[in-house]
Amino acid sequence: MGLSAFDRRPAQGIRHAGGFRSLHPAVCLLYYAGAAGLAMIMLHPVFLLAGALIAALAAGLLGDGPRLRRALPWYLLMSGAVAVINPLFSHRGRVILFYFRDQPITLEAILYGVTAMLSLLCLLLAFLTFQSVITADKFMYLFGSALPRTALLALMTIRFVPMLTRRLRQITRVQRLKGIDMAQGSWLKRARDGMTLLQVLLNASLEEAMGTADSMKARGYGTVRRRSSYVLYRMDGRDRRALAVLSLLLLFCLGGRAAGLGVLPLYPVLAEKVWRLGDLPLFAGFSLFWLAPVYYELRERLAWTSSKSRT
């Protein structure tokens, strides 16, 4: 059966009526690059907490809710480790809360650790949807012509970890039938079985890599000066408006940060005013920039619901 005219899940590489994924790849790339930059320079807990919540909402609307539920405990563990480790190793600050092994634990160090935790959490949540939005063909469309080898290497690196994780699960299920299982037996047996699984994984990966390299060489990848793309993405009026709005919001946020706003001064002394008057418009621009995927996904859903009610 062919695709319906109102199918909201089109084939990969075909632009559909709406949604954040349907924007031009350059617009989506600007969003993720800007989100990463803002998460690293806006060192204010309120800003970063809002960014993390919006990124989690966007992941749910973009259909990555199951991935978010699986990854969120690990994200919280990794980012939480930063909040715990920082006050143990950094003793800067004047407000000493208590002593741990004769080392002072300061309020400023704890707050800086929390800020760093939220910054890392923002980055992880924002890029949770990167692979589903910037697909392989979009990535190669953006960088394949100018940097074919670098783009291919970056693309392979991005998909390397999830691909090996899936392959390791398959190998584990197969090897379990032969009695090789890291979940059972003594520590020595588990270590030996783990090395066996790792050897099988590396052998299979290297064999596939050699086959891929031979196939690409036979097809002449990288021999031509300019690489073509089998999907052409044309920037229409909606893409230009989105690009302009995102660029203005990003420039506004960068200008505010250059003026000293959007950051909570912690060292050497915690600032008396946690929230300044100029932080409010900057927070609005920051939130609007992060809300771009939410806006386009909700607009598509409203348009879809409206078209169904008319029919």
Secondary structure per residue as TSV (DSSP state, phi and psi in degrees):
chain	resnum	aa	ss	phi	psi
A	1	M	-	360.0	133.9
A	2	G	-	-75.8	171.4
A	3	L	-	-72.1	138.9
A	4	S	-	-72.7	158.0
A	5	A	T	-67.0	-22.6
A	6	F	T	-109.9	20.4
A	7	D	-	-67.8	126.3
A	8	R	S	-88.4	-1.7
A	9	R	S	-124.5	77.6
A	10	P	-	-75.7	170.7
A	11	A	-	-64.4	151.5
A	12	Q	T	-62.8	134.2
A	13	G	T	95.6	-9.0
A	14	I	-	-103.9	125.3
A	15	R	-	-75.0	138.6
A	16	H	-	-113.6	-172.0
A	17	A	S	-66.4	-35.0
A	18	G	S	-158.9	-169.4
A	19	G	S	94.7	157.4
A	20	F	G	-64.6	-35.4
A	21	R	G	-64.9	-23.0
A	22	S	G	-81.5	-7.1
A	23	L	S	-68.9	160.5
A	24	H	-	-59.0	141.8
A	25	P	H	-54.7	-33.1
A	26	A	H	-64.8	-35.6
A	27	V	H	-67.7	-44.8
A	28	C	H	-63.9	-39.2
A	29	L	H	-65.4	-39.1
A	30	L	H	-61.5	-39.2
A	31	Y	H	-63.5	-48.7
A	32	Y	H	-68.5	-37.8
A	33	A	H	-65.8	-41.9
A	34	G	H	-67.3	-39.9
A	35	A	H	-63.0	-41.6
A	36	A	H	-64.1	-43.2
A	37	G	H	-65.1	-43.6
A	38	L	H	-66.6	-35.8
A	39	A	H	-65.4	-25.2
A	40	M	H	-92.0	-24.7
A	41	I	H	-104.6	-24.8
A	42	M	-	-83.9	79.5
A	43	L	-	-88.4	65.2
A	44	H	-	-131.6	126.9
A	45	P	H	-57.0	-36.7
A	46	V	H	-66.5	-44.7
A	47	F	H	-60.6	-49.0
A	48	L	H	-69.5	-36.1
A	49	L	H	-64.5	-41.3
A	50	A	H	-63.3	-41.9
A	51	G	H	-63.0	-40.7
A	52	A	H	-65.9	-41.7
A	53	L	H	-66.1	-41.3
A	54	I	H	-66.0	-40.3
A	55	A	H	-64.1	-38.6
A	56	A	H	-65.9	-40.8
A	57	L	H	-63.2	-42.3
A	58	A	H	-63.0	-39.4
A	59	A	H	-62.2	-39.8
A	60	G	H	-66.0	-41.7
A	61	L	H	-70.0	-30.3
A	62	L	T	-82.7	3.0
A	63	G	T	88.4	10.9
A	64	D	-	-101.2	24.4
A	65	G	H	-59.4	-45.7
A	66	P	H	-60.0	-40.1
A	67	R	H	-64.4	-37.6
A	68	L	H	-64.1	-42.6
A	69	R	H	-65.6	-35.9
A	70	R	H	-73.7	-37.2
A	71	A	H	-88.5	-23.1
A	72	L	H	-59.1	-43.4
A	73	P	H	-58.7	-38.9
A	74	W	H	-70.9	-37.5
A	75	Y	H	-62.4	-44.1
A	76	L	H	-65.3	-35.8
A	77	L	H	-66.6	-45.1
A	78	M	H	-66.7	-46.8
A	79	S	H	-71.2	-35.4
A	80	G	H	-65.4	-30.9
A	81	A	H	-61.7	-34.2
A	82	V	H	-65.3	-42.3
A	83	A	H	-65.5	-31.4
A	84	V	H	-81.4	-39.8
A	85	I	H	-73.1	-36.9
A	86	N	H	-57.4	-51.2
A	87	P	H	-67.6	-18.8
A	88	L	H	-76.5	-27.6
A	89	F	H	-108.2	-23.8
A	90	S	-	-108.8	123.2
A	91	H	-	-115.5	23.9
A	92	R	-	-73.1	154.4
A	93	G	S	116.3	158.1
A	94	R	S	-103.0	-23.3
A	95	V	-	-90.5	101.3
A	96	I	E	-89.2	120.7
A	97	L	E	-85.5	-46.7
A	98	F	E	-163.0	178.3
A	99	Y	E	-115.9	137.3
A	100	F	E	-124.5	112.7
A	101	R	T	53.4	46.9
A	102	D	T	65.6	15.2
A	103	Q	E	-111.2	131.8
A	104	P	E	-72.2	135.3
A	105	I	E	-106.0	112.1
A	106	T	E	-98.9	154.0
A	107	L	H	-63.6	-39.4
A	108	E	H	-64.2	-39.8
A	109	A	H	-67.0	-38.0
A	110	I	H	-65.6	-45.0
A	111	L	H	-65.6	-37.0
A	112	Y	H	-66.4	-38.8
A	113	G	H	-63.0	-40.7
A	114	V	H	-64.4	-40.7
A	115	T	H	-63.6	-43.6
A	116	A	H	-64.6	-36.0
A	117	M	H	-62.6	-45.8
A	118	L	H	-66.6	-35.4
A	119	S	H	-63.2	-46.2
A	120	L	H	-65.4	-38.9
A	121	L	H	-64.3	-38.5
A	122	C	H	-60.7	-45.6
A	123	L	H	-61.4	-46.2
A	124	L	H	-65.1	-42.7
A	125	L	H	-71.0	-36.1
A	126	A	H	-65.0	-41.7
A	127	F	T	-87.6	4.9
A	128	L	T	-64.0	-34.1
A	129	T	T	-96.1	2.6
A	130	F	H	-61.0	-45.8
A	131	Q	H	-68.5	-31.1
A	132	S	H	-80.0	-21.3
A	133	V	H	-94.9	-53.1
A	134	I	S	-89.9	85.4
A	135	T	-	-73.4	175.8
A	136	A	H	-61.2	-43.0
A	137	D	H	-68.0	-33.9
A	138	K	H	-68.9	-40.8
A	139	F	H	-63.1	-44.6
A	140	M	H	-69.6	-30.8
A	141	Y	H	-63.9	-38.7
A	142	L	H	-74.9	-40.6
A	143	F	H	-118.9	-10.1
A	144	G	T	-65.9	-33.3
A	145	S	T	-74.1	-44.3
A	146	A	T	-81.6	-41.5
A	147	L	-	-132.2	75.1
A	148	P	H	-64.4	-45.0
A	149	R	H	-72.1	-43.1
A	150	T	H	-64.7	-40.9
A	151	A	H	-64.4	-41.1
A	152	L	H	-65.4	-42.5
A	153	L	H	-63.4	-42.7
A	154	A	H	-65.0	-40.5
A	155	L	H	-64.3	-42.4
A	156	M	H	-66.2	-35.2
A	157	T	H	-66.5	-39.9
A	158	I	H	-63.1	-41.3
A	159	R	H	-91.2	2.4
A	160	F	H	-66.4	-50.9
A	161	V	H	-65.5	-51.8
A	162	P	H	-63.1	-33.4
A	163	M	H	-66.2	-45.4
A	164	L	H	-66.7	-32.8
A	165	T	H	-64.7	-45.1
A	166	R	H	-63.8	-41.7
A	167	R	H	-67.0	-36.9
A	168	L	H	-65.2	-36.8
A	169	R	H	-64.2	-40.4
A	170	Q	H	-64.9	-44.8
A	171	I	H	-63.7	-38.8
A	172	T	H	-62.9	-42.0
A	173	R	H	-64.7	-38.8
A	174	V	H	-70.6	-46.0
A	175	Q	H	-69.6	-21.6
A	176	R	H	-64.4	-29.1
A	177	L	T	-67.6	-21.0
A	178	K	T	-96.6	7.9
A	179	G	T	87.2	6.3
A	180	I	-	-95.7	107.1
A	181	D	-	-147.7	122.5
A	182	M	T	-76.6	-9.6
A	183	A	T	-90.6	-4.9
A	184	Q	S	-131.9	155.0
A	185	G	S	93.9	-175.7
A	186	S	-	-73.0	171.6
A	187	W	H	-64.2	-35.4
A	188	L	H	-66.0	-42.2
A	189	K	H	-65.9	-40.8
A	190	R	H	-63.8	-40.9
A	191	A	H	-65.1	-41.2
A	192	R	H	-65.7	-42.6
A	193	D	H	-66.0	-36.5
A	194	G	H	-64.1	-40.4
A	195	M	H	-65.5	-34.6
A	196	T	H	-65.6	-45.2
A	197	L	H	-63.2	-39.9
A	198	L	H	-65.7	-37.2
A	199	Q	H	-65.5	-43.1
A	200	V	H	-63.4	-41.0
A	201	L	H	-63.3	-44.7
A	202	L	H	-66.6	-41.5
A	203	N	H	-61.2	-44.8
A	204	A	H	-65.7	-39.1
A	205	S	H	-67.8	-43.2
A	206	L	H	-65.5	-39.2
A	207	E	H	-64.3	-42.3
A	208	E	H	-67.9	-37.1
A	209	A	H	-63.8	-40.1
A	210	M	H	-65.0	-40.9
A	211	G	H	-64.3	-40.2
A	212	T	H	-64.9	-42.3
A	213	A	H	-63.3	-42.9
A	214	D	H	-63.7	-40.1
A	215	S	H	-65.4	-41.7
A	216	M	H	-67.8	-37.8
A	217	K	H	-65.7	-39.5
A	218	A	H	-65.9	-29.5
A	219	R	T	-91.3	2.7
A	220	G	T	75.9	29.0
A	221	Y	T	-65.8	131.5
A	222	G	T	84.0	-4.0
A	223	T	T	-85.2	-26.5
A	224	V	S	-86.1	157.0
A	225	R	S	-72.9	-40.5
A	226	R	S	-127.0	124.5
A	227	R	-	-86.7	136.7
A	228	S	-	-93.2	167.7
A	229	S	-	-125.6	141.9
A	230	Y	S	-80.6	-10.7
A	231	V	S	-119.8	127.7
A	232	L	-	-103.9	123.2
A	233	Y	-	-105.3	114.4
A	234	R	-	-101.7	134.1
A	235	M	-	-83.8	116.1
A	236	D	-	-99.3	-169.8
A	237	G	H	-63.1	-38.9
A	238	R	H	-64.4	-39.7
A	239	D	H	-65.8	-39.8
A	240	R	H	-66.8	-39.1
A	241	R	H	-64.8	-43.5
A	242	A	H	-63.5	-41.4
A	243	L	H	-63.9	-40.7
A	244	A	H	-67.5	-44.8
A	245	V	H	-65.1	-46.0
A	246	L	H	-63.6	-39.0
A	247	S	H	-64.9	-42.8
A	248	L	H	-65.3	-42.4
A	249	L	H	-64.2	-40.3
A	250	L	H	-66.3	-43.3
A	251	L	H	-64.2	-37.2
A	252	F	H	-63.4	-42.8
A	253	C	H	-66.9	-41.5
A	254	L	H	-66.0	-38.2
A	255	G	H	-66.0	-41.0
A	256	G	H	-64.3	-39.0
A	257	R	H	-67.7	-36.9
A	258	A	H	-65.2	-26.7
A	259	A	T	-82.2	1.6
A	260	G	T	93.9	8.9
A	261	L	-	-95.8	169.7
A	262	G	S	72.1	23.8
A	263	V	-	-144.1	144.6
A	264	L	-	-103.2	107.1
A	265	P	-	-64.9	125.8
A	266	L	-	-116.7	-39.2
A	267	Y	S	-109.6	142.5
A	268	P	S	-81.3	-15.0
A	269	V	S	-130.0	139.7
A	270	L	-	-62.5	133.9
A	271	A	-	-62.4	145.3
A	272	E	S	-68.2	-38.8
A	273	K	-	-102.9	110.2
A	274	V	S	-71.1	-32.0
A	275	W	S	-128.2	119.3
A	276	R	-	-100.3	161.4
A	277	L	T	-61.7	-37.7
A	278	G	T	-72.1	-13.9
A	279	D	H	-72.3	-23.1
A	280	L	H	-65.4	-53.4
A	281	P	H	-63.5	-33.5
A	282	L	H	-67.1	-38.2
A	283	F	H	-64.0	-37.4
A	284	A	H	-63.7	-45.6
A	285	G	H	-65.0	-39.8
A	286	F	H	-60.2	-45.9
A	287	S	H	-67.0	-40.3
A	288	L	H	-63.5	-38.5
A	289	F	H	-62.6	-46.9
A	290	W	H	-68.8	-22.9
A	291	L	T	-82.3	1.3
A	292	A	H	-55.6	-50.8
A	293	P	H	-61.7	-37.3
A	294	V	H	-63.6	-42.4
A	295	Y	H	-61.8	-48.9
A	296	Y	H	-69.8	-34.7
A	297	E	H	-70.5	-41.8
A	298	L	H	-67.5	-37.1
A	299	R	H	-65.0	-38.3
A	300	E	H	-65.9	-40.8
A	301	R	H	-66.6	-38.7
A	302	L	H	-65.4	-41.4
A	303	A	H	-64.9	-37.2
A	304	W	H	-66.5	-43.4
A	305	T	H	-65.7	-39.1
A	306	S	H	-65.7	-40.7
A	307	S	H	-68.2	-34.2
A	308	K	H	-69.0	-38.2
A	309	S	H	-69.3	-31.6
A	310	R	H	-71.8	-31.4
A	311	T	-	-86.1	360.0
